Amino acid sequence: MAWAWACGVLVALALAGCTSVVAGSAGAVGAQVGGLEPDVVADECLLTADELGDLVDVAVEPPQQGAVERGDGTRSAGCVANAESGPVALINVYGVRSGSPADYVQAAGASGRRELPGVGAGAAVIGTAAGPTLQLAGERYLVTILVSGRAPSDEEWRAAGEAALARLRSG
């Protein structure tokens, strides 16, 4: 799907260091992507440094909301987690323009996709060029958590997903 490609390219560029992450709130810096509305919450940092460190298996600095600047001058917001080696995770929260977040997760037909039962209204782990990505349906929003350099276990994905959804509900 288009969102997966766009997200993969965006994250691949961010994780490769070809873009810069600048501090700031989300605002309306992103464009609509494949049925999803990006930048729907001001702070997409739904996991703590410890929770992200458990997910990527390295010490992580406190995650920061920022914007990725692309070569064409457009920006897209997201929460970036850095380790000593550089960016290791990216969290995004999307609104779904049609249907529900669970419908979106269930309809996504990406190759390398596998269901992750037992978390949220629906969840799947999708293999992308930038790394494995958890696609997680909450009540109102779709959350994606991309990690680089590691393939978390299902238990680690579930723990991260549950923590992210709890913060999203309380925020």
N, C-alpha and C positions, 0 to 999 in steps of 0.2 A: 504494500500500500504506500501511497505517497508520503504519509506522515513518517513511516518507518525509514524511508529513504532520506527524507529531509532531516530527521532527527539523527540518523546515522552519519550523514555528511557533516552536520553541525557539530556533533560530538567528536567525530574523527578529527575535524579541524581543530576543535578546542583541545582535545587530548594530545594532538600532535604539536601543539604550540604555535600553530599558524594563525591564530587569532588572539585577541587579548580579551581578558575578562575584566570588566570594569564594574566597580561597585555601583549600586543604585537599586531602586525598586523596580518592579516589573513594569508597571504602566502598560501602555499600548504599543510596545516596541516590536511585537511579532506580527506576522500575517497569518491568516487562516490557512491551515494545512490539512488537506485530505479529510474533511469532516470534523476537524478538531479546532478549537479556539484556544490558542496559547495565551499565556500570561494572564490567567484569570484570577490569580491570587497574588498579593504583593510580595509574599515571602514563601518560596517553594522549599525552604530548608526544613523538611519534615523529619529529618533524622539528626541525631547528635553526632559529634565526632566519634564517640565510643561505638555507637550503633553502626556507623559507616565503617569504622575500623574493623569491627567484627565481620562485616560483609566482604571487605576486600582483603582482610588478613594482614594489614599493615597499619601503623600508627597514622592517623589522619588529623590534620589541623581542623579547627572549627570550620564547618562549611559556611560558605558565604553566598548570599544572593548577589547575582551580578548579571551582566549582559555580555553576550558574545558578539563582537563586532566582526562582520564579514567583509570581504574585499569589495563588495558592491555597495557598502555604506549602510546596509540594513543591520538591525540588531535584533536579538532574541534573548529574552531573560531566562534564567535558570539558576539552580543552586549547584554550585561546584564545590567538590571536596578535593583538597590537595593533600598529598603526602610529600615526603622529602623528594621523591622522584618526579613530582608534578601532579597534574590532575588525575584522579583515579575514579571519580564517580560524578554523575550528573543526575539531578532530580528535576523533573518538570511536572507541572500540573496543568491539565487541559479541561476545558468544557467540551462537551459533545454536542454538536449542532443538531443532530437528529438521533432520536432514540435515547437510550440510557448508556452510561459507561459500561455496564455489563453486556449490553447488546454489542457494543463496539468491540470489547475483548473477545466475545464469542464469535463475531463475524470476521475478525482478522484472520486472514488465511496465509500468513507469512510462512515461508519455508523455515525449517529449523525451529518451529514453534511447538511448545508443549504446555499442556494445561498444568496449573499448580492449584489443586483443590485445597480448600480449607482456609482460604484467606479472602477477605472482602466479598464483594458481590460477584467476583469472577477474577481470575488471574491467570496469566500465562508468562512463560519465560521465552523470549525470542532471541535467537542468535543474530547479531548484527556485525558488520565489519568492525565497528568500534568496540564491541564486547557484548556480553549477554545483558539483556534488558528485561526487567520485570515490568509487565504491563498490568496494572492493578485497578480494578473498578471499585470505586467508592459509591456512596449514595448519590452524590452530585457531580463528582469529578473523576477523571481518569488520571492516574499517577503513573509516571514512568521513572524507573530507577535504573540507570545504566552504570555498569562497572567495567573497568578496564584492567586487564592483566590477571584475572581470576574468574573462575566459575563457582559461585557460591552453591552450597548444598540447598536442597529444598527447605530444610529447617531454617537455614540462615535467611533465605528469601522470605519465608513466612514471618519470621521475627521482624525483619525490616518492614515488610508490608503492613503488619499489624501495628507497629509503632507509628508508621507514616499515617495510616488511616486514623489512628487515635488522635494525633496532633491536628490533622485536617478537620476532624469533627469538633475539636475543642477550640479551634482558632477562629 
